[in-house]
């Protein structure tokens, strides 16, 4: 059985969320670009790593490898050196493998725009594929990371457990159902969902008093019937 949200509720949720984001969203360098390669690097670095730490590595890495072609041409040792201190080194190896795979297509080769094509590349899962499609190409694509799964479960389906595979699948369906109609609006919607999970609806504390969608949240309704 699928998991969806009534259209009127979904629209209200996204509109309020995006309005909040315009005022409260953090100014992060990967939000100021639509370059697919730069988005890819940020997403690789942000996996299991805090934003504050990634900020120390993002710009220096891009200075050493400004383009996907530069990364593809680099020897593995140089890539490892640029990643040194960030941890989870399989990310760097996969990023390098991906760059070399794409570079085989010749000069000017670029990352694909469709999530299903992106998922064929080394180290690219469902979330990263959705993030590149949405944040680089402004495609209408869902992006469900840990923060987003938590927010959606609390807001619309409190009985779902994001750590359970079958429930996570339903949360992806739910994420699709609340996406706004255009890719440009989906860009802001997806960024806002992640930001809400990072700053307000956190794993440790639900700051419902300053949540822009509290009146649409099922968890809030259950707590305050």
Order of alpha helices (4+ residues) and beta strands (2+ residues): alpha-alpha-alpha-alpha-alpha-alpha-alpha-alpha-alpha-alpha-alpha-alpha
